[in-house]
Amino acid sequence: MADICKNQGKKVLLVEGKDDCHVVLALCEYYALKEVFGIYQCENDDGILKRLNALIVKPDPPETIGVIIDADSKGVNNRLQQIKDKISDHKYSFSKNPNPNGSILQDNKGKPKIGIWIMPDNLNDGLLEDFLITMADKKGLQAAAECIEAVINKGVAAFKNVHKSKAMIHTYLAWQNEPGKPLGQSITAHALQPKTEIADIFIQWLKNLFY
């Protein structure tokens, strides 16, 4: 059986991991987007950068490549510079500042059109989980935040500060109906409600890039 997160073709979206893949699939289902692109999970940010360059230099490259990558604590500008450096030989034109609506680099002398979305919102440090936090019930999320602060204060929290949003969203999901659902399934099951401003912007970026 083919892995739904290892699809390739003339239009492909590169993501870091399976959570990213299944979140995108769930959002596309919610927003009723047709399946016109494949999703390929690259394991991590370095995997994305390597695969992006490898696809561009293929004899028969894709016509469109999307990239979803976390800003992490390094920042959006640093991520954009990493991508720019990785594909500098291909003469793509980058804007001076990050685009809050997601970047789209038009095809360059027969090379693929490239789209870049830096989680969570193309502006702030963070991860996929920071993007998903906007979909959580505010009262429930506040309760989860209080739990996280309590375990930090007791000295029993082992996670790095950059992963605080991961701890918070999974704490929130732990007391929903059928606790422990993966992130994508939590959207499908409506434990996370995807009708948010940032999700609308993200979906519009996908439409502009692939449709």
Contacts in CASP RR format, 6 or more apart in sequence:
PFRMAT RR
TARGET T0000
AUTHOR 0000-0000-0000
METHOD contacts of the structure
MODEL  1
MADICKNQGKKVLLVEGKDDCHVVLALCEYYALKEVFGIYQCENDDGILK
RLNALIVKPDPPETIGVIIDADSKGVNNRLQQIKDKISDHKYSFSKNPNP
NGSILQDNKGKPKIGIWIMPDNLNDGLLEDFLITMADKKGLQAAAECIEA
VINKGVAAFKNVHKSKAMIHTYLAWQNEPGKPLGQSITAHALQPKTEIAD
IFIQWLKNLFY
4 21 0 8 1.000
4 25 0 8 1.000
4 39 0 8 1.000
5 15 0 8 1.000
5 17 0 8 1.000
5 18 0 8 1.000
5 21 0 8 1.000
5 22 0 8 1.000
5 39 0 8 1.000
5 40 0 8 1.000
5 41 0 8 1.000
6 40 0 8 1.000
6 41 0 8 1.000
7 38 0 8 1.000
7 39 0 8 1.000
7 40 0 8 1.000
8 38 0 8 1.000
8 40 0 8 1.000
8 62 0 8 1.000
9 38 0 8 1.000
9 62 0 8 1.000
10 62 0 8 1.000
10 63 0 8 1.000
10 64 0 8 1.000
11 36 0 8 1.000
11 37 0 8 1.000
11 38 0 8 1.000
11 62 0 8 1.000
11 63 0 8 1.000
11 64 0 8 1.000
11 210 0 8 1.000
12 37 0 8 1.000
12 38 0 8 1.000
12 39 0 8 1.000
12 40 0 8 1.000
12 55 0 8 1.000
12 62 0 8 1.000
12 64 0 8 1.000
12 65 0 8 1.000
12 66 0 8 1.000
13 24 0 8 1.000
13 37 0 8 1.000
13 38 0 8 1.000
13 39 0 8 1.000
13 40 0 8 1.000
13 65 0 8 1.000
13 66 0 8 1.000
13 67 0 8 1.000
13 68 0 8 1.000
13 206 0 8 1.000
13 210 0 8 1.000
14 40 0 8 1.000
14 41 0 8 1.000
14 42 0 8 1.000
14 48 0 8 1.000
14 51 0 8 1.000
14 52 0 8 1.000
14 65 0 8 1.000
14 66 0 8 1.000
14 67 0 8 1.000
14 68 0 8 1.000
15 21 0 8 1.000
15 24 0 8 1.000
15 39 0 8 1.000
15 40 0 8 1.000
15 41 0 8 1.000
15 42 0 8 1.000
15 48 0 8 1.000
15 68 0 8 1.000
16 41 0 8 1.000
16 42 0 8 1.000
16 43 0 8 1.000
16 44 0 8 1.000
16 45 0 8 1.000
16 48 0 8 1.000
16 68 0 8 1.000
16 69 0 8 1.000
16 70 0 8 1.000
16 128 0 8 1.000
17 41 0 8 1.000
17 42 0 8 1.000
17 43 0 8 1.000
17 44 0 8 1.000
18 41 0 8 1.000
19 128 0 8 1.000
19 182 0 8 1.000
19 183 0 8 1.000
19 184 0 8 1.000
20 41 0 8 1.000
20 68 0 8 1.000
20 128 0 8 1.000
21 39 0 8 1.000
21 41 0 8 1.000
22 182 0 8 1.000
22 183 0 8 1.000
22 184 0 8 1.000
22 185 0 8 1.000
23 128 0 8 1.000
23 132 0 8 1.000
23 183 0 8 1.000
23 184 0 8 1.000
23 187 0 8 1.000
24 39 0 8 1.000
24 68 0 8 1.000
25 39 0 8 1.000
25 184 0 8 1.000
26 184 0 8 1.000
26 185 0 8 1.000
26 187 0 8 1.000
26 188 0 8 1.000
26 194 0 8 1.000
27 187 0 8 1.000
27 194 0 8 1.000
27 199 0 8 1.000
27 202 0 8 1.000
27 203 0 8 1.000
28 35 0 8 1.000
28 203 0 8 1.000
28 206 0 8 1.000
29 188 0 8 1.000
30 187 0 8 1.000
30 188 0 8 1.000
30 194 0 8 1.000
31 194 0 8 1.000
31 203 0 8 1.000
33 203 0 8 1.000
33 206 0 8 1.000
33 207 0 8 1.000
33 211 0 8 1.000
34 211 0 8 1.000
36 210 0 8 1.000
36 211 0 8 1.000
37 64 0 8 1.000
37 210 0 8 1.000
40 51 0 8 1.000
42 48 0 8 1.000
42 50 0 8 1.000
42 51 0 8 1.000
45 69 0 8 1.000
45 70 0 8 1.000
45 72 0 8 1.000
45 82 0 8 1.000
48 67 0 8 1.000
48 69 0 8 1.000
49 82 0 8 1.000
49 83 0 8 1.000
49 86 0 8 1.000
50 86 0 8 1.000
52 65 0 8 1.000
52 67 0 8 1.000
52 83 0 8 1.000
52 86 0 8 1.000
52 87 0 8 1.000
52 114 0 8 1.000
53 86 0 8 1.000
53 87 0 8 1.000
55 61 0 8 1.000
55 62 0 8 1.000
55 65 0 8 1.000
55 112 0 8 1.000
56 65 0 8 1.000
56 87 0 8 1.000
56 90 0 8 1.000
56 111 0 8 1.000
56 112 0 8 1.000
61 111 0 8 1.000
61 112 0 8 1.000
62 112 0 8 1.000
63 107 0 8 1.000
63 112 0 8 1.000
63 113 0 8 1.000
64 112 0 8 1.000
64 113 0 8 1.000
64 114 0 8 1.000
64 115 0 8 1.000
64 209 0 8 1.000
64 210 0 8 1.000
65 112 0 8 1.000
65 113 0 8 1.000
65 114 0 8 1.000
65 115 0 8 1.000
66 114 0 8 1.000
66 115 0 8 1.000
66 116 0 8 1.000
66 117 0 8 1.000
66 209 0 8 1.000
66 210 0 8 1.000
67 83 0 8 1.000
67 114 0 8 1.000
67 115 0 8 1.000
67 116 0 8 1.000
67 117 0 8 1.000
68 117 0 8 1.000
68 119 0 8 1.000
69 79 0 8 1.000
69 83 0 8 1.000
69 116 0 8 1.000
69 117 0 8 1.000
69 118 0 8 1.000
69 119 0 8 1.000
70 79 0 8 1.000
70 118 0 8 1.000
70 119 0 8 1.000
70 126 0 8 1.000
70 127 0 8 1.000
70 128 0 8 1.000
71 78 0 8 1.000
71 79 0 8 1.000
71 118 0 8 1.000
71 119 0 8 1.000
71 120 0 8 1.000
71 124 0 8 1.000
71 125 0 8 1.000
71 126 0 8 1.000
71 127 0 8 1.000
72 79 0 8 1.000
72 125 0 8 1.000
72 126 0 8 1.000
72 127 0 8 1.000
72 162 0 8 1.000
73 125 0 8 1.000
73 126 0 8 1.000
73 161 0 8 1.000
73 162 0 8 1.000
74 125 0 8 1.000
75 125 0 8 1.000
75 126 0 8 1.000
76 98 0 8 1.000
76 118 0 8 1.000
76 122 0 8 1.000
76 123 0 8 1.000
76 124 0 8 1.000
76 125 0 8 1.000
77 98 0 8 1.000
79 118 0 8 1.000
80 94 0 8 1.000
80 98 0 8 1.000
80 103 0 8 1.000
80 116 0 8 1.000
80 118 0 8 1.000
83 116 0 8 1.000
84 92 0 8 1.000
84 94 0 8 1.000
87 114 0 8 1.000
90 108 0 8 1.000
90 111 0 8 1.000
91 108 0 8 1.000
91 109 0 8 1.000
92 105 0 8 1.000
92 108 0 8 1.000
92 111 0 8 1.000
92 114 0 8 1.000
93 105 0 8 1.000
93 108 0 8 1.000
94 103 0 8 1.000
94 105 0 8 1.000
95 103 0 8 1.000
98 118 0 8 1.000
98 122 0 8 1.000
98 123 0 8 1.000
99 122 0 8 1.000
100 121 0 8 1.000
100 122 0 8 1.000
100 123 0 8 1.000
100 201 0 8 1.000
101 122 0 8 1.000
101 201 0 8 1.000
101 204 0 8 1.000
101 205 0 8 1.000
102 115 0 8 1.000
102 116 0 8 1.000
102 117 0 8 1.000
102 118 0 8 1.000
102 122 0 8 1.000
102 201 0 8 1.000
102 205 0 8 1.000
103 115 0 8 1.000
103 116 0 8 1.000
103 117 0 8 1.000
103 122 0 8 1.000
104 113 0 8 1.000
104 114 0 8 1.000
104 115 0 8 1.000
104 116 0 8 1.000
104 205 0 8 1.000
104 208 0 8 1.000
104 209 0 8 1.000
105 113 0 8 1.000
105 114 0 8 1.000
105 115 0 8 1.000
105 116 0 8 1.000
106 113 0 8 1.000
107 113 0 8 1.000
113 209 0 8 1.000
115 205 0 8 1.000
115 209 0 8 1.000
117 202 0 8 1.000
117 205 0 8 1.000
119 126 0 8 1.000
119 127 0 8 1.000
119 128 0 8 1.000
119 130 0 8 1.000
119 131 0 8 1.000
120 126 0 8 1.000
120 127 0 8 1.000
120 128 0 8 1.000
120 130 0 8 1.000
120 131 0 8 1.000
120 134 0 8 1.000
120 198 0 8 1.000
121 130 0 8 1.000
121 131 0 8 1.000
121 198 0 8 1.000
121 201 0 8 1.000
124 130 0 8 1.000
125 162 0 8 1.000
126 162 0 8 1.000
126 165 0 8 1.000
127 162 0 8 1.000
127 163 0 8 1.000
127 165 0 8 1.000
127 166 0 8 1.000
128 183 0 8 1.000
129 165 0 8 1.000
129 166 0 8 1.000
129 168 0 8 1.000
129 169 0 8 1.000
129 183 0 8 1.000
130 165 0 8 1.000
131 198 0 8 1.000
131 202 0 8 1.000
132 169 0 8 1.000
132 183 0 8 1.000
132 192 0 8 1.000
133 141 0 8 1.000
133 165 0 8 1.000
133 168 0 8 1.000
133 169 0 8 1.000
134 196 0 8 1.000
134 197 0 8 1.000
134 198 0 8 1.000
134 199 0 8 1.000
135 187 0 8 1.000
135 192 0 8 1.000
135 193 0 8 1.000
135 194 0 8 1.000
135 196 0 8 1.000
135 199 0 8 1.000
136 144 0 8 1.000
136 169 0 8 1.000
136 172 0 8 1.000
136 192 0 8 1.000
136 193 0 8 1.000
137 172 0 8 1.000
137 193 0 8 1.000
140 172 0 8 1.000
141 168 0 8 1.000
141 172 0 8 1.000
143 172 0 8 1.000
144 168 0 8 1.000
144 169 0 8 1.000
144 171 0 8 1.000
144 172 0 8 1.000
145 168 0 8 1.000
147 171 0 8 1.000
148 157 0 8 1.000
148 164 0 8 1.000
148 167 0 8 1.000
148 168 0 8 1.000
148 171 0 8 1.000
151 157 0 8 1.000
157 167 0 8 1.000
159 166 0 8 1.000
159 167 0 8 1.000
169 183 0 8 1.000
170 180 0 8 1.000
173 179 0 8 1.000
173 180 0 8 1.000
173 181 0 8 1.000
173 183 0 8 1.000
173 186 0 8 1.000
173 191 0 8 1.000
173 192 0 8 1.000
174 180 0 8 1.000
176 186 0 8 1.000
176 189 0 8 1.000
176 191 0 8 1.000
177 189 0 8 1.000
177 191 0 8 1.000
178 189 0 8 1.000
181 189 0 8 1.000
181 191 0 8 1.000
183 192 0 8 1.000
184 192 0 8 1.000
186 192 0 8 1.000
187 194 0 8 1.000
END
